[in-house]
Amino acid sequence: MLARPSENITLLDVYRAVEEPTFFALHHDGPNKACPIGKNITPVLEEEFSGATAALERSLSKTTIASVAKKVAARTTDAAIASVLGL
């Protein structure tokens, strides 16, 4: 059972409920601070990942569970599945 109507639940809601909030992760061991690339790469990557994460979250927030169910139902000829999806 859903806590609210499927038209009011986005893929972003689902993602946030079941996954870690980070889409991209950096290596668990920090880079070599003596390396000219290593000492500067983390903030650059974090900025890039932040922008990509924001774009992905915007996209996920536009799709509801109801719209996914309708698309799935449209691809099946099985009346039982369409019925389960409420269509």
Backbone bond lengths (Angstrom), bond angles and torsions (degrees), N, CA, C in turn:
res aa  C-N    CA-C-N  psi(-1)  N-CA   C-N-CA  omega(-1)  CA-C   N-CA-C  phi
1 M - - - 1.449 - - 1.535 108.65 -
2 L 1.299 114.13 144.14 1.459 120.16 177.28 1.522 109.54 -93.02
3 A 1.300 116.15 148.04 1.464 121.49 -179.51 1.523 112.36 -74.24
4 R 1.326 116.14 -22.00 1.473 120.88 177.66 1.521 108.40 -149.59
5 P 1.320 117.98 170.03 1.468 120.29 -177.75 1.531 111.88 -57.16
6 S 1.333 115.05 143.55 1.465 120.02 -177.53 1.524 112.91 -61.77
7 E 1.324 116.97 -22.45 1.465 120.87 176.39 1.527 111.93 -69.61
8 N 1.329 115.44 -16.12 1.470 120.88 -177.68 1.527 113.07 -107.95
9 I 1.330 117.00 10.59 1.469 121.05 178.87 1.519 107.92 -118.76
10 T 1.318 116.23 120.99 1.464 120.55 -179.85 1.522 111.04 -97.20
11 L 1.315 115.10 165.69 1.459 119.22 174.79 1.527 110.78 -63.21
12 L 1.306 117.37 -28.70 1.465 119.91 175.76 1.523 110.23 -66.41
13 D 1.326 117.27 -40.87 1.469 120.38 176.05 1.525 110.58 -57.96
14 V 1.326 115.67 -45.42 1.466 120.64 -179.09 1.518 110.11 -64.41
15 Y 1.310 116.57 -47.29 1.465 120.19 179.85 1.526 110.90 -57.17
16 R 1.296 116.58 -46.84 1.467 120.04 -178.32 1.529 112.16 -66.32
17 A 1.323 116.70 -28.20 1.465 120.39 -179.28 1.525 112.82 -77.31
18 V 1.332 117.05 -27.05 1.463 118.76 -172.85 1.524 115.30 -117.78
19 E 1.308 118.29 -7.41 1.462 120.84 -176.61 1.521 111.38 -127.92
20 E 1.307 114.28 166.74 1.455 120.59 171.03 1.525 107.85 -64.29
21 P 1.323 118.30 149.55 1.466 119.38 -177.66 1.528 114.92 -74.20
22 T 1.321 118.48 -1.39 1.455 120.95 -177.82 1.524 110.83 -102.16
23 F 1.323 117.25 123.15 1.457 121.44 177.58 1.528 110.81 -79.97
24 F 1.316 115.65 -35.85 1.457 120.90 -176.79 1.524 108.52 -122.11
25 A 1.315 115.43 142.22 1.459 119.66 179.36 1.525 109.44 -127.73
26 L 1.299 114.51 146.79 1.462 120.55 174.70 1.523 107.99 -91.49
27 H 1.302 116.22 162.67 1.460 121.37 178.87 1.520 109.72 -56.26
28 H 1.320 116.37 139.87 1.470 120.36 -176.93 1.520 113.09 -65.37
29 D 1.325 117.96 -27.79 1.466 121.17 174.17 1.521 107.27 -91.69
30 G 1.309 116.34 128.88 1.455 119.60 179.61 1.517 111.98 -64.24
31 P 1.307 117.20 158.71 1.468 120.23 178.89 1.529 111.13 -70.01
32 N 1.296 115.38 164.82 1.453 122.57 178.25 1.534 108.73 -70.20
33 K 1.314 117.10 115.23 1.469 121.52 -177.71 1.524 112.48 -68.65
34 A 1.331 117.60 -17.07 1.462 120.76 177.66 1.533 111.41 -81.98
35 C 1.310 116.37 -14.46 1.462 121.35 -179.22 1.524 108.97 -85.70
36 P 1.336 118.18 130.83 1.464 120.39 -179.33 1.538 112.75 -61.70
37 I 1.312 117.57 -31.43 1.462 120.74 176.58 1.529 109.12 -79.01
38 G 1.315 115.74 -49.67 1.460 121.43 -176.70 1.515 113.77 -55.79
39 K 1.322 116.96 -41.33 1.464 118.72 -176.61 1.528 112.83 -73.48
40 N 1.332 117.55 -12.53 1.462 120.71 -178.92 1.527 114.92 -115.74
41 I 1.321 117.22 -10.09 1.455 119.52 -172.55 1.528 113.45 -71.97
42 T 1.317 118.50 -37.06 1.468 120.28 -174.99 1.526 113.01 -59.80
43 P 1.337 120.41 -50.20 1.465 117.87 180.00 1.526 113.25 -64.73
44 V 1.322 116.77 -31.99 1.459 120.00 178.44 1.529 109.75 -67.84
45 L 1.328 116.88 -46.73 1.461 120.25 178.86 1.530 111.58 -64.84
46 E 1.317 117.23 -40.22 1.466 120.35 178.79 1.528 111.08 -59.83
47 E 1.318 117.09 -40.18 1.459 121.06 178.34 1.530 110.79 -65.35
48 E 1.325 116.74 -43.81 1.466 121.11 178.51 1.520 110.93 -64.66
49 F 1.314 116.93 -45.20 1.466 121.43 -179.81 1.521 110.72 -64.94
50 S 1.303 117.43 -34.94 1.460 121.26 178.54 1.518 111.00 -62.42
51 G 1.323 116.47 -44.51 1.465 120.49 178.17 1.520 112.10 -65.25
52 A 1.320 116.72 -41.54 1.466 120.74 179.10 1.524 110.70 -66.56
53 T 1.319 116.97 -40.27 1.457 121.35 178.08 1.520 110.87 -62.53
54 A 1.317 117.20 -43.59 1.468 121.18 179.73 1.528 110.19 -61.74
55 A 1.328 117.69 -41.82 1.470 121.17 179.41 1.526 110.60 -65.47
56 L 1.317 117.40 -43.10 1.458 120.96 178.92 1.522 111.02 -64.08
57 E 1.329 117.45 -42.92 1.469 121.06 178.64 1.530 111.21 -63.42
58 R 1.325 117.47 -39.44 1.473 119.84 176.92 1.522 110.15 -61.09
59 S 1.318 116.77 -42.91 1.460 120.87 -179.72 1.529 111.09 -65.78
60 L 1.320 117.74 -47.65 1.470 121.09 179.71 1.525 111.72 -62.01
61 S 1.319 117.16 -32.27 1.460 120.70 -177.98 1.528 113.05 -71.79
62 K 1.326 117.26 -13.98 1.468 121.70 -178.45 1.531 112.51 -90.48
63 T 1.319 117.87 -9.65 1.459 121.52 -176.08 1.525 109.75 -112.09
64 T 1.333 115.66 125.49 1.468 120.23 179.54 1.525 110.56 -98.08
65 I 1.319 114.38 162.24 1.459 120.33 174.51 1.531 109.59 -60.26
66 A 1.326 116.69 -38.58 1.469 120.58 178.92 1.517 111.14 -60.57
67 S 1.333 117.86 -42.36 1.463 119.81 -179.28 1.525 111.21 -68.55
68 V 1.315 117.46 -34.99 1.470 120.78 176.37 1.525 109.23 -65.63
69 A 1.329 116.98 -44.92 1.466 120.79 179.62 1.529 110.96 -59.78
70 K 1.310 117.19 -41.07 1.468 120.65 179.03 1.528 111.32 -64.38
71 K 1.313 116.97 -40.51 1.462 120.68 179.15 1.531 110.83 -66.61
72 V 1.320 116.78 -39.85 1.463 120.45 177.91 1.525 109.58 -64.44
73 A 1.322 116.41 -46.40 1.462 120.93 -179.55 1.525 111.25 -61.26
74 A 1.318 117.18 -36.82 1.455 120.99 -179.81 1.523 112.08 -65.98
75 R 1.312 116.79 -22.34 1.459 120.88 -177.98 1.526 112.71 -93.81
76 T 1.307 117.70 -4.56 1.457 119.76 -179.10 1.520 110.98 -115.21
77 T 1.304 114.78 149.67 1.472 120.27 174.77 1.514 109.49 -103.87
78 D 1.314 117.38 1.17 1.460 122.18 -177.96 1.528 109.21 -80.34
79 A 1.323 116.71 111.04 1.460 121.60 -177.52 1.526 111.34 -63.26
80 A 1.325 117.63 -32.45 1.466 120.84 179.75 1.515 110.49 -63.70
81 I 1.316 117.04 -40.56 1.473 120.35 179.72 1.518 109.60 -68.17
82 A 1.301 117.66 -44.91 1.461 121.08 177.94 1.513 109.75 -57.94
83 S 1.317 117.55 -38.83 1.469 121.74 179.80 1.531 110.72 -65.37
84 V 1.331 116.98 -42.78 1.465 120.94 178.50 1.516 110.12 -62.06
85 L 1.308 117.05 -36.45 1.465 121.58 179.66 1.526 112.10 -77.35
86 G 1.316 115.71 -3.34 1.461 119.91 177.59 1.518 113.57 78.31
87 L 1.324 116.47 26.75 1.470 120.40 -177.67 1.519 111.13 -119.65
